[in-house]
Amino acid sequence: MASDTQPVTQTEPRKAARSASTASRRPASGARWIVPAKIAVFIAAWYPLARIVLFGVTDRLGANPIEFITRSTGLWTLVFLCITLAVTPLRRLTGVAAFVRFRRMLGLYAFFYATLHFTTYLWFDKWFDVAAILKDIGKRPFITVGFAAFVLLIALAVTSPRAMVRKLGRRWQMLHRSIYAIGALAILHFWWMKAGKHDLVLPKIYGTIMVALLGWRLIVWLRERRVKAR
């Protein structure tokens, strides 16, 4: 009997260790949806650009194609900014921590469409005329705040890789809080641009969304500060 049980007592811990190691490498059942969801979001985020290309090929960009592209890319930049800012409230309200894993990708898509927006203005509208661009930035407030938001977005995009997160440490978090300023500047840019044509329907909608997203953070911050004071 001793010869029968001794091999079992020796191999069972090894089997348990192997199964534990395998389990640690295997994704949790609740997180299996993350990879296909990220792929779906990645593909869906190309829709605005695909739409512009399709409209261009089928000659549906309207009488002023440059204006159509500029406004479309600008609007989608704002959409992705709002979605990026909605990740944290969604995570805290639902308790699904995995939502945070989408934030970096969504933020980079906001930067991508902001780059297309600025490039359209820089190339097709101003034809790389630096003097005219600087004049616009200095004299037209909506371009001033839009340019400021884009510069801040560049800083966030450059420091988004994990290597930069490790390198900057706490400074990374402080830098990336400028996303709140970017959201406010983007709304101001959109509002002032539309105010010239007395068309404030969309600015009011997105302004309300942005105020709700930033206001929620302010409320949470005040509550946490009050708890710490106690």
Secondary structure, 3 states (H helix, E strand, C coil): CHHHHHHHHHHHHHHHHHHHHHHHHCCCHHHCCHHHHHHHHHHHCCHHHHHHHHHHHCCCCCCCHHHHHHHHHHHHHHHHHHHHHHHHHHHHHHCCHHHHHHHHHHHHHHHHHHHHHHHHHHHHHCCCCHHHHHHHHHHCHHHHHHHHHHHHHHHHHHCCCHHHHHHHCHHHHHHHCCHHHHHHHHHHHHHHHHHCCCCCHHHHHHHHHHHHHHHHHHHHHHHHHHHHHC
